[in-house]
Amino acid sequence: GDSVVQTEGQVLLSEGDSLIVNCSYESTQYPSLFWYVQYPGEGPQLLLKAMKANDKESNKGFEATYHKETTSFHLKKDSVQESDSAVYFCALSDTVTGTAGEAEHKL
């Protein structure tokens, strides 16, 4: 079935460091791709979404590009802040079958 795989475990960074959280997916279709962020004590919030191949999305200094050829949607930020400490979820949604998958990563 459809699934996503992303960087596992915690990444420890200093303020000003660059961040990359890898996310790759498997799907028989062309899914929509999402990044969610969950700050301490809060519920998950949508950070980025890409509906089709080659979409490049950005929000709050984060960016991700939907690469169909490499089946990836890596999350990047040039300079992290302490306020970026959170759990980051990569997810997909297949609009044809309605299936979904997700993985999580704690920063």
N, CA, C and O atoms as CSV, one atom per row, in Angstrom:
chain,resi,resn,atom,element,x,y,z
A,1,GLY,N,N,0.810,-1.201,0.000
A,1,GLY,CA,C,0.000,0.000,0.000
A,1,GLY,C,C,0.843,1.250,0.000
A,1,GLY,O,O,2.070,1.181,-0.072
A,2,ASP,N,N,0.194,2.388,0.080
A,2,ASP,CA,C,0.894,3.661,0.100
A,2,ASP,C,C,1.574,3.870,1.447
A,2,ASP,O,O,1.045,3.470,2.484
A,3,SER,N,N,2.748,4.497,1.430
A,3,SER,CA,C,3.464,4.730,2.680
A,3,SER,C,C,4.473,5.850,2.503
A,3,SER,O,O,4.840,6.211,1.385
A,4,VAL,N,N,4.917,6.393,3.638
A,4,VAL,CA,C,5.993,7.371,3.643
A,4,VAL,C,C,7.065,6.906,4.615
A,4,VAL,O,O,6.776,6.238,5.607
A,5,VAL,N,N,8.303,7.266,4.317
A,5,VAL,CA,C,9.442,6.971,5.187
A,5,VAL,C,C,10.217,8.265,5.357
A,5,VAL,O,O,10.534,8.934,4.373
A,6,GLN,N,N,10.527,8.624,6.600
A,6,GLN,CA,C,11.260,9.868,6.822
A,6,GLN,C,C,12.388,9.641,7.816
A,6,GLN,O,O,12.494,8.578,8.428
A,7,THR,N,N,13.232,10.664,7.967
A,7,THR,CA,C,14.330,10.629,8.915
A,7,THR,C,C,13.824,10.211,10.288
A,7,THR,O,O,12.823,10.734,10.778
A,8,GLU,N,N,14.523,9.264,10.901
A,8,GLU,CA,C,14.071,8.740,12.178
A,8,GLU,C,C,14.748,9.441,13.350
A,8,GLU,O,O,15.857,9.963,13.234
A,9,GLY,N,N,14.045,9.438,14.487
A,9,GLY,CA,C,14.644,9.896,15.723
A,9,GLY,C,C,14.782,11.403,15.818
A,9,GLY,O,O,14.218,12.154,15.022
A,10,GLN,N,N,15.555,11.826,16.822
A,10,GLN,CA,C,15.745,13.247,17.065
A,10,GLN,C,C,16.960,13.772,16.305
A,10,GLN,O,O,17.947,13.062,16.109
A,11,VAL,N,N,16.867,15.008,15.890
A,11,VAL,CA,C,18.008,15.730,15.332
A,11,VAL,C,C,18.289,16.906,16.257
A,11,VAL,O,O,17.406,17.723,16.523
A,12,LEU,N,N,19.511,16.986,16.741
A,12,LEU,CA,C,19.900,18.067,17.635
A,12,LEU,C,C,20.659,19.121,16.846
A,12,LEU,O,O,21.689,18.834,16.236
A,13,LEU,N,N,20.146,20.332,16.864
A,13,LEU,CA,C,20.742,21.428,16.105
A,13,LEU,C,C,20.918,22.644,16.999
A,13,LEU,O,O,20.256,22.783,18.028
A,14,SER,N,N,21.817,23.513,16.587
A,14,SER,CA,C,21.974,24.806,17.242
A,14,SER,C,C,21.231,25.858,16.441
A,14,SER,O,O,21.001,25.692,15.243
A,15,GLU,N,N,20.855,26.945,17.111
A,15,GLU,CA,C,20.199,28.027,16.388
A,15,GLU,C,C,21.083,28.499,15.241
A,15,GLU,O,O,22.291,28.679,15.395
A,16,GLY,N,N,20.448,28.695,14.086
A,16,GLY,CA,C,21.179,29.136,12.911
A,16,GLY,C,C,21.623,28.008,12.007
A,16,GLY,O,O,22.028,28.244,10.868
A,17,ASP,N,N,21.551,26.761,12.511
A,17,ASP,CA,C,21.911,25.612,11.676
A,17,ASP,C,C,20.844,25.389,10.604
A,17,ASP,O,O,19.697,25.810,10.750
A,18,SER,N,N,21.244,24.724,9.536
A,18,SER,CA,C,20.278,24.355,8.500
A,18,SER,C,C,19.694,22.986,8.826
A,18,SER,O,O,20.336,22.147,9.459
A,19,LEU,N,N,18.469,22.788,8.380
A,19,LEU,CA,C,17.734,21.560,8.668
A,19,LEU,C,C,17.287,20.901,7.373
A,19,LEU,O,O,16.805,21.566,6.457
A,20,ILE,N,N,17.454,19.586,7.309
A,20,ILE,CA,C,16.817,18.777,6.270
A,20,ILE,C,C,16.224,17.543,6.948
A,20,ILE,O,O,16.929,16.787,7.616
A,21,VAL,N,N,14.928,17.354,6.768
A,21,VAL,CA,C,14.272,16.122,7.218
A,21,VAL,C,C,13.789,15.403,5.963
A,21,VAL,O,O,12.915,15.892,5.247
A,22,ASN,N,N,14.365,14.250,5.713
A,22,ASN,CA,C,14.043,13.519,4.488
A,22,ASN,C,C,12.682,12.848,4.583
A,22,ASN,O,O,12.293,12.338,5.634
A,23,CYS,N,N,11.968,12.858,3.467
A,23,CYS,CA,C,10.704,12.146,3.373
A,23,CYS,C,C,10.591,11.559,1.975
A,23,CYS,O,O,10.612,12.289,0.984
A,24,SER,N,N,10.472,10.252,1.899
A,24,SER,CA,C,10.248,9.553,0.641
A,24,SER,C,C,8.933,8.793,0.743
A,24,SER,O,O,8.497,8.436,1.838
A,25,TYR,N,N,8.309,8.550,-0.392
A,25,TYR,CA,C,7.001,7.906,-0.366
A,25,TYR,C,C,6.929,6.785,-1.395
A,25,TYR,O,O,7.687,6.746,-2.364
A,26,GLU,N,N,5.997,5.885,-1.151
A,26,GLU,CA,C,5.657,4.845,-2.114
A,26,GLU,C,C,4.165,4.939,-2.378
A,26,GLU,O,O,3.362,4.970,-1.445
A,27,SER,N,N,3.798,4.984,-3.639
A,27,SER,CA,C,2.392,5.072,-4.000
A,27,SER,C,C,2.209,4.595,-5.426
A,27,SER,O,O,3.076,4.796,-6.277
A,28,THR,N,N,1.093,3.972,-5.677
A,28,THR,CA,C,0.774,3.550,-7.045
A,28,THR,C,C,0.148,4.683,-7.839
A,28,THR,O,O,-0.010,4.582,-9.056
A,29,GLN,N,N,-0.213,5.771,-7.146
A,29,GLN,CA,C,-0.822,6.916,-7.797
A,29,GLN,C,C,0.113,8.124,-7.677
A,29,GLN,O,O,1.310,7.970,-7.436
A,30,TYR,N,N,-0.437,9.300,-7.845
A,30,TYR,CA,C,0.300,10.543,-7.644
A,30,TYR,C,C,-0.340,11.254,-6.455
A,30,TYR,O,O,-1.259,12.054,-6.631
A,31,PRO,N,N,0.141,10.966,-5.248
A,31,PRO,CA,C,-0.548,11.454,-4.051
A,31,PRO,C,C,-0.294,12.935,-3.794
A,31,PRO,O,O,0.644,13.530,-4.324
A,32,SER,N,N,-1.150,13.501,-2.972
A,32,SER,CA,C,-0.855,14.793,-2.368
A,32,SER,C,C,0.076,14.535,-1.183
A,32,SER,O,O,-0.056,13.521,-0.497
A,33,LEU,N,N,1.019,15.453,-0.942
A,33,LEU,CA,C,2.012,15.275,0.113
A,33,LEU,C,C,1.917,16.422,1.108
A,33,LEU,O,O,1.614,17.556,0.737
A,34,PHE,N,N,2.179,16.116,2.378
A,34,PHE,CA,C,1.985,17.087,3.451
A,34,PHE,C,C,3.115,17.009,4.470
A,34,PHE,O,O,3.682,15.943,4.710
A,35,TRP,N,N,3.427,18.139,5.057
A,35,TRP,CA,C,4.213,18.190,6.290
A,35,TRP,C,C,3.348,18.823,7.368
A,35,TRP,O,O,2.760,19.886,7.163
A,36,TYR,N,N,3.276,18.163,8.515
A,36,TYR,CA,C,2.602,18.705,9.688
A,36,TYR,C,C,3.642,18.966,10.772
A,36,TYR,O,O,4.670,18.293,10.839
A,37,VAL,N,N,3.361,19.942,11.608
A,37,VAL,CA,C,4.228,20.242,12.745
A,37,VAL,C,C,3.388,20.193,14.010
A,37,VAL,O,O,2.255,20.674,14.037
A,38,GLN,N,N,3.959,19.604,15.065
A,38,GLN,CA,C,3.278,19.549,16.355
A,38,GLN,C,C,4.198,20.141,17.415
A,38,GLN,O,O,5.199,19.539,17.803
A,39,TYR,N,N,3.835,21.331,17.870
A,39,TYR,CA,C,4.611,21.996,18.908
A,39,TYR,C,C,4.235,21.421,20.273
A,39,TYR,O,O,3.139,20.885,20.438
A,40,PRO,N,N,5.134,21.529,21.249
A,40,PRO,CA,C,4.870,20.940,22.570
A,40,PRO,C,C,3.543,21.427,23.155
A,40,PRO,O,O,3.269,22.626,23.195
A,41,GLY,N,N,2.729,20.475,23.604
A,41,GLY,CA,C,1.469,20.798,24.238
A,41,GLY,C,C,0.349,21.167,23.279
A,41,GLY,O,O,-0.730,21.568,23.716
A,42,GLU,N,N,0.589,21.037,21.973
A,42,GLU,CA,C,-0.412,21.390,20.969
A,42,GLU,C,C,-0.700,20.206,20.057
A,42,GLU,O,O,0.018,19.206,20.067
A,43,GLY,N,N,-1.757,20.334,19.272
A,43,GLY,CA,C,-2.072,19.329,18.278
A,43,GLY,C,C,-1.316,19.582,16.990
A,43,GLY,O,O,-0.743,20.657,16.816
A,44,PRO,N,N,-1.302,18.616,16.084
A,44,PRO,CA,C,-0.616,18.809,14.796
A,44,PRO,C,C,-1.251,19.939,13.989
A,44,PRO,O,O,-2.467,20.127,13.995
A,45,GLN,N,N,-0.390,20.686,13.292
A,45,GLN,CA,C,-0.833,21.766,12.409
A,45,GLN,C,C,-0.239,21.535,11.028
A,45,GLN,O,O,0.901,21.088,10.904
A,46,LEU,N,N,-0.999,21.836,10.007
A,46,LEU,CA,C,-0.490,21.726,8.648
A,46,LEU,C,C,0.594,22.771,8.413
A,46,LEU,O,O,0.382,23.960,8.649
A,47,LEU,N,N,1.746,22.323,7.949
A,47,LEU,CA,C,2.852,23.232,7.656
A,47,LEU,C,C,2.982,23.478,6.157
A,47,LEU,O,O,3.049,24.625,5.716
A,48,LEU,N,N,3.018,22.399,5.376
A,48,LEU,CA,C,3.171,22.502,3.926
A,48,LEU,C,C,2.318,21.436,3.253
A,48,LEU,O,O,2.117,20.354,3.805
A,49,LYS,N,N,1.821,21.741,2.068
A,49,LYS,CA,C,1.151,20.717,1.270
A,49,LYS,C,C,1.481,20.942,-0.198
A,49,LYS,O,O,1.618,22.078,-0.653
A,50,ALA,N,N,1.605,19.848,-0.926
A,50,ALA,CA,C,1.866,19.894,-2.364
A,50,ALA,C,C,0.904,18.940,-3.045
A,50,ALA,O,O,0.821,17.763,-2.693
A,51,MET,N,N,0.190,19.451,-4.007
A,51,MET,CA,C,-0.861,18.670,-4.639
A,51,MET,C,C,-0.399,17.962,-5.910
A,51,MET,O,O,-1.025,16.996,-6.347
A,52,LYS,N,N,0.693,18.440,-6.501
A,52,LYS,CA,C,1.141,17.816,-7.749
A,52,LYS,C,C,2.652,17.917,-7.882
A,52,LYS,O,O,3.308,18.694,-7.187
A,53,ALA,N,N,3.188,17.110,-8.794
A,53,ALA,CA,C,4.632,17.031,-8.995
A,53,ALA,C,C,5.221,18.401,-9.306
A,53,ALA,O,O,4.617,19.214,-10.006
A,54,ASN,N,N,6.409,18.633,-8.771
A,54,ASN,CA,C,7.208,19.851,-8.962
A,54,ASN,C,C,6.680,21.055,-8.197
A,54,ASN,O,O,7.249,22.143,-8.293
A,55,ASP,N,N,5.601,20.879,-7.438
A,55,ASP,CA,C,5.160,21.965,-6.558
A,55,ASP,C,C,6.253,22.261,-5.539
A,55,ASP,O,O,6.778,21.347,-4.904
A,56,LYS,N,N,6.596,23.538,-5.382
A,56,LYS,CA,C,7.533,23.969,-4.349
A,56,LYS,C,C,6.768,24.847,-3.376
A,56,LYS,O,O,6.260,25.907,-3.742
A,57,GLU,N,N,6.692,24.397,-2.138
A,57,GLU,CA,C,5.895,25.083,-1.136
A,57,GLU,C,C,6.792,25.649,-0.041
A,57,GLU,O,O,7.840,25.083,0.267
A,58,SER,N,N,6.374,26.763,0.541
A,58,SER,CA,C,7.148,27.356,1.631
A,58,SER,C,C,6.211,27.977,2.655
A,58,SER,O,O,5.125,28.449,2.320
A,59,ASN,N,N,6.654,27.967,3.918
A,59,ASN,CA,C,5.865,28.529,5.018
A,59,ASN,C,C,6.776,28.648,6.233
A,59,ASN,O,O,7.473,27.696,6.584
A,60,LYS,N,N,6.774,29.793,6.865
A,60,LYS,CA,C,7.534,30.021,8.100
A,60,LYS,C,C,9.015,29.717,7.939
A,60,LYS,O,O,9.673,29.293,8.890
A,61,GLY,N,N,9.541,29.933,6.739
A,61,GLY,CA,C,10.951,29.668,6.485
A,61,GLY,C,C,11.257,28.242,6.083
A,61,GLY,O,O,12.380,27.937,5.681
A,62,PHE,N,N,10.263,27.355,6.185
A,62,PHE,CA,C,10.421,25.976,5.738
A,62,PHE,C,C,10.031,25.877,4.273
A,62,PHE,O,O,9.193,26.636,3.786
A,63,GLU,N,N,10.651,24.929,3.576
A,63,GLU,CA,C,10.252,24.677,2.197
A,63,GLU,C,C,10.397,23.200,1.872
A,63,GLU,O,O,11.180,22.480,2.492
A,64,ALA,N,N,9.629,22.773,0.891
A,64,ALA,CA,C,9.701,21.392,0.408
A,64,ALA,C,C,9.221,21.368,-1.032
A,64,ALA,O,O,8.301,22.094,-1.409
A,65,THR,N,N,9.858,20.521,-1.831
A,65,THR,CA,C,9.502,20.384,-3.243
A,65,THR,C,C,9.092,18.947,-3.515
A,65,THR,O,O,9.761,18.004,-3.095
A,66,TYR,N,N,7.993,18.798,-4.218
A,66,TYR,CA,C,7.434,17.494,-4.585
A,66,TYR,C,C,8.204,16.986,-5.800
A,66,TYR,O,O,7.977,17.432,-6.924
A,67,HIS,N,N,9.125,16.040,-5.557
A,67,HIS,CA,C,9.923,15.455,-6.641
A,67,HIS,C,C,9.354,14.083,-6.997
A,67,HIS,O,O,9.586,13.100,-6.293
A,68,LYS,N,N,8.618,14.031,-8.082
A,68,LYS,CA,C,8.005,12.765,-8.494
A,68,LYS,C,C,9.062,11.742,-8.917
A,68,LYS,O,O,8.923,10.548,-8.653
A,69,GLU,N,N,10.123,12.227,-9.579
A,69,GLU,CA,C,11.145,11.311,-10.108
A,69,GLU,C,C,11.852,10.564,-8.983
A,69,GLU,O,O,12.159,9.380,-9.122
A,70,THR,N,N,12.112,11.246,-7.874
A,70,THR,CA,C,12.807,10.622,-6.750
A,70,THR,C,C,11.830,10.261,-5.629
A,70,THR,O,O,12.252,9.838,-4.553
A,71,THR,N,N,10.538,10.424,-5.872
A,71,THR,CA,C,9.464,10.159,-4.909
A,71,THR,C,C,9.828,10.719,-3.527
A,71,THR,O,O,9.802,10.004,-2.525
A,72,SER,N,N,10.167,12.011,-3.500
A,72,SER,CA,C,10.596,12.633,-2.253
A,72,SER,C,C,9.906,13.972,-2.031
A,72,SER,O,O,9.440,14.621,-2.967
A,73,PHE,N,N,9.854,14.366,-0.749
A,73,PHE,CA,C,9.266,15.644,-0.339
A,73,PHE,C,C,10.018,16.089,0.918
A,73,PHE,O,O,9.446,16.163,2.006
A,74,HIS,N,N,11.306,16.383,0.749
A,74,HIS,CA,C,12.175,16.688,1.883
A,74,HIS,C,C,11.886,18.078,2.445
A,74,HIS,O,O,11.701,19.039,1.698
A,75,LEU,N,N,11.851,18.164,3.757
A,75,LEU,CA,C,11.609,19.426,4.453
A,75,LEU,C,C,12.945,20.110,4.738
A,75,LEU,O,O,13.869,19.482,5.255
A,76,LYS,N,N,13.044,21.395,4.400
A,76,LYS,CA,C,14.297,22.128,4.567
A,76,LYS,C,C,14.040,23.482,5.217
A,76,LYS,O,O,12.996,24.102,5.008
A,77,LYS,N,N,15.008,23.926,6.003
A,77,LYS,CA,C,15.009,25.297,6.522
A,77,LYS,C,C,16.448,25.746,6.645
A,77,LYS,O,O,17.286,25.012,7.170
A,78,ASP,N,N,16.742,26.935,6.171
A,78,ASP,CA,C,18.123,27.413,6.125
A,78,ASP,C,C,18.677,27.722,7.509
A,78,ASP,O,O,19.859,27.494,7.769
A,79,SER,N,N,17.843,28.232,8.390
A,79,SER,CA,C,18.319,28.673,9.695
A,79,SER,C,C,17.247,28.406,10.745
A,79,SER,O,O,16.236,29.107,10.798
A,80,VAL,N,N,17.468,27.393,11.580
A,80,VAL,CA,C,16.454,27.038,12.570
A,80,VAL,C,C,16.569,27.920,13.808
A,80,VAL,O,O,17.631,28.451,14.132
A,81,GLN,N,N,15.431,28.054,14.483
A,81,GLN,CA,C,15.357,28.797,15.738
A,81,GLN,C,C,14.904,27.851,16.843
A,81,GLN,O,O,14.386,26.768,16.572
A,82,GLU,N,N,15.101,28.262,18.075
A,82,GLU,CA,C,14.657,27.437,19.197
A,82,GLU,C,C,13.159,27.172,19.118
A,82,GLU,O,O,12.687,26.113,19.533
A,83,SER,N,N,12.420,28.130,18.589
A,83,SER,CA,C,10.967,27.994,18.475
A,83,SER,C,C,10.547,26.936,17.459
A,83,SER,O,O,9.366,26.597,17.375
A,84,ASP,N,N,11.507,26.407,16.679
A,84,ASP,CA,C,11.202,25.348,15.722
A,84,ASP,C,C,11.220,23.961,16.362
A,84,ASP,O,O,10.941,22.968,15.690
A,85,SER,N,N,11.544,23.885,17.650
A,85,SER,CA,C,11.563,22.597,18.340
A,85,SER,C,C,10.158,22.002,18.351
A,85,SER,O,O,9.233,22.592,18.910
A,86,ALA,N,N,10.004,20.852,17.741
A,86,ALA,CA,C,8.681,20.271,17.538
A,86,ALA,C,C,8.832,18.882,16.943
A,86,ALA,O,O,9.939,18.437,16.639
A,87,VAL,N,N,7.700,18.204,16.781
A,87,VAL,CA,C,7.648,16.943,16.042
A,87,VAL,C,C,7.121,17.252,14.645
A,87,VAL,O,O,6.119,17.951,14.495
A,88,TYR,N,N,7.796,16.730,13.628
A,88,TYR,CA,C,7.430,16.977,12.238
A,88,TYR,C,C,6.954,15.673,11.601
A,88,TYR,O,O,7.632,14.648,11.669
A,89,PHE,N,N,5.782,15.732,10.986
A,89,PHE,CA,C,5.171,14.562,10.371
A,89,PHE,C,C,5.120,14.740,8.856
A,89,PHE,O,O,4.670,15.771,8.357
A,90,CYS,N,N,5.579,13.742,8.146
A,90,CYS,CA,C,5.381,13.668,6.703
A,90,CYS,C,C,4.188,12.753,6.446
A,90,CYS,O,O,4.070,11.693,7.061
A,91,ALA,N,N,3.312,13.159,5.543
A,91,ALA,CA,C,2.108,12.365,5.284
A,91,ALA,C,C,1.744,12.448,3.813
A,91,ALA,O,O,2.141,13.375,3.107
A,92,LEU,N,N,0.983,11.465,3.366
A,92,LEU,CA,C,0.483,11.495,1.992
A,92,LEU,C,C,-0.989,11.147,1.998
A,92,LEU,O,O,-1.500,10.527,2.930
A,93,SER,N,N,-1.649,11.556,0.948
A,93,SER,CA,C,-3.052,11.226,0.756
A,93,SER,C,C,-3.268,10.900,-0.702
A,93,SER,O,O,-2.942,11.700,-1.579
A,94,ASP,N,N,-3.808,9.744,-0.961
A,94,ASP,CA,C,-4.118,9.329,-2.320
A,94,ASP,C,C,-5.576,9.644,-2.586
A,94,ASP,O,O,-6.464,8.995,-2.032
A,95,THR,N,N,-5.828,10.623,-3.420
A,95,THR,CA,C,-7.195,11.078,-3.635
A,95,THR,C,C,-8.024,10.059,-4.417
A,95,THR,O,O,-9.251,10.146,-4.443
A,96,VAL,N,N,-7.354,9.094,-5.053
A,96,VAL,CA,C,-8.089,8.074,-5.805
A,96,VAL,C,C,-8.603,6.992,-4.869
A,96,VAL,O,O,-9.781,6.635,-4.918
A,97,THR,N,N,-7.727,6.466,-4.015
A,97,THR,CA,C,-8.122,5.357,-3.156
A,97,THR,C,C,-8.526,5.800,-1.760
A,97,THR,O,O,-9.177,5.050,-1.033
A,98,GLY,N,N,-8.145,7.010,-1.384
A,98,GLY,CA,C,-8.473,7.499,-0.061
A,98,GLY,C,C,-7.572,6.970,1.039
A,98,GLY,O,O,-7.851,7.197,2.216
A,99,THR,N,N,-6.508,6.277,0.693
A,99,THR,CA,C,-5.591,5.765,1.704
A,99,THR,C,C,-4.642,6.873,2.151
A,99,THR,O,O,-4.459,7.872,1.455
A,100,ALA,N,N,-4.052,6.679,3.311
A,100,ALA,CA,C,-3.125,7.669,3.832
A,100,ALA,C,C,-2.040,6.980,4.637
A,100,ALA,O,O,-2.247,5.893,5.175
A,101,GLY,N,N,-0.880,7.621,4.715
A,101,GLY,CA,C,0.209,7.100,5.518
A,101,GLY,C,C,0.961,8.269,6.123
A,101,GLY,O,O,0.905,9.386,5.609
A,102,GLU,N,N,1.671,8.011,7.228
A,102,GLU,CA,C,2.441,9.091,7.822
A,102,GLU,C,C,3.603,8.507,8.607
A,102,GLU,O,O,3.606,7.334,8.980
A,103,ALA,N,N,4.575,9.349,8.843
A,103,ALA,CA,C,5.679,9.025,9.723
A,103,ALA,C,C,5.980,10.292,10.510
A,103,ALA,O,O,5.513,11.374,10.152
A,104,GLU,N,N,6.764,10.163,11.591
A,104,GLU,CA,C,7.015,11.353,12.380
A,104,GLU,C,C,8.504,11.518,12.639
A,104,GLU,O,O,9.285,10.568,12.568
A,105,HIS,N,N,8.865,12.749,12.940
A,105,HIS,CA,C,10.255,13.065,13.246
A,105,HIS,C,C,10.288,14.158,14.276
A,105,HIS,O,O,9.600,15.168,14.131
A,106,LYS,N,N,11.074,13.978,15.316
A,106,LYS,CA,C,11.149,14.966,16.386
A,106,LYS,C,C,12.414,15.784,16.241
A,106,LYS,O,O,13.509,15.234,16.123
A,107,LEU,N,N,12.265,17.087,16.249
A,107,LEU,CA,C,13.400,18.007,16.147
A,107,LEU,C,C,13.649,18.584,17.533
A,107,LEU,O,O,14.560,19.392,17.711
